[in-house]
Amino acid sequence: MSAVLSGPILIDTATDSDALDVVDMYRRVLSEDRWFMTYEDEFTGTETWQAKVIREWNSESNSRFLVARLQRTIVGAMSITGGNKDRTKHVGLIEIFVDQTARGQGVGRSLMEAGILWAEQNPILHKLALHVFEDNTRAVDMYRRLGFEVEGRLVGEFQDRDGTFRNDLVMAFDCSRPSLNAG
Ligand SMILES: CC(C)(COP(=O)(O)OP(=O)(O)OC[C@H]1O[C@@H](n2cnc3c(N)ncnc32)[C@H](O)[C@@H]1OP(=O)(O)O)[C@@H](O)C(=O)NCCC(=O)NCCS
């Protein structure tokens, strides 16, 4: 996708038919070489793999895969991956990305708000967590404004191919149901 799209942002639960658009978009975001721990040439995901992930996430009661559309084109995706063990099933790990051409017009915030609302209504999840490079200030600021707090800072956790060490922030959000927060 190269044209800049605008208009109303629609957030949907992803389906199999979104897999190719999502995996292509993820590859484009990885090719920016800055936001995720995986380099584009390390990424082996295919449309079939992505469709399987979407199906599995949306059939798990504590996981969700959402997409954002502008003018019917997929411009962003967000996953909440719930833990698969008794001791971890209350935590949903978030991953989010928006196509470069659609950034700065509310797509990321809309995806996050939809995911948070879904998590708050989910009876299993109590906590949303994410990892973000400390120097990804746009993302860190967005998470803070949505109510996420820094729980940890892993110094030099990643090393870029040019040798630069980068810090990893662990951020989290309490999405417990209000009734469970009382007392
Ligand atoms: C981080 C990301 C998901 C944000 O999505 P987005 O659609 O660009 O964000 P939005 O337009 O919804 O803006 C979110 C906030 O950032 C602010 N913002 C927008 N463009 C900005 C910019 N260029 N610089 C700084 N802040 C900016 C907005 O004002 C908004 O603030 P608000 O929360 O007070 O409303 C997106 O930039 C992205 O996919 N980046 C690359 C991948 C990535 O970093 N993923 C997260 C890894 S942890």
The ligand as an ORCA input file, in Angstrom:
! r2SCAN-3c Opt
* xyz 0 1
  C       2.922      3.032     17.596
  C       1.793      2.982     16.576
  C       1.039      1.667     16.724
  C       0.841      4.144     16.841
  O      -0.178      4.091     15.882
  P      -0.690      5.423     15.143
  O      -1.868      5.066     14.350
  O       0.438      6.093     14.450
  O      -1.087      6.307     16.428
  P      -2.294      7.327     16.563
  O      -2.460      8.133     15.317
  O      -3.473      6.597     17.092
  O      -1.694      8.275     17.657
  C      -1.450      7.816     18.973
  C      -0.905      8.972     19.745
  O       0.376      9.332     19.227
  C       0.387     10.722     18.846
  N       1.130     10.843     17.618
  C       0.683     10.676     16.387
  N       1.658     10.874     15.500
  C       2.754     11.167     16.224
  C       4.109     11.463     15.899
  N       4.542     11.520     14.623
  N       4.991     11.678     16.896
  C       4.575     11.637     18.172
  N       3.298     11.355     18.549
  C       2.419     11.121     17.577
  C      -1.054     11.079     18.637
  O      -1.263     12.457     18.916
  C      -1.781     10.207     19.616
  O      -1.843     10.829     20.860
  P      -3.123     10.638     21.816
  O      -2.949      9.254     22.380
  O      -3.001     11.690     22.815
  O      -4.333     10.762     20.940
  C       2.341      3.137     15.119
  O       3.071      4.337     15.050
  C       3.186      1.975     14.653
  O       2.668      0.968     14.200
  N       4.509      2.108     14.734
  C       5.430      1.093     14.226
  C       5.258     -0.232     14.941
  C       5.340     -0.063     16.427
  O       6.089      0.744     16.945
  N       4.542     -0.880     17.134
  C       4.565     -0.893     18.585
  C       5.678     -1.764     19.039
  S       5.616     -1.980     20.807
*
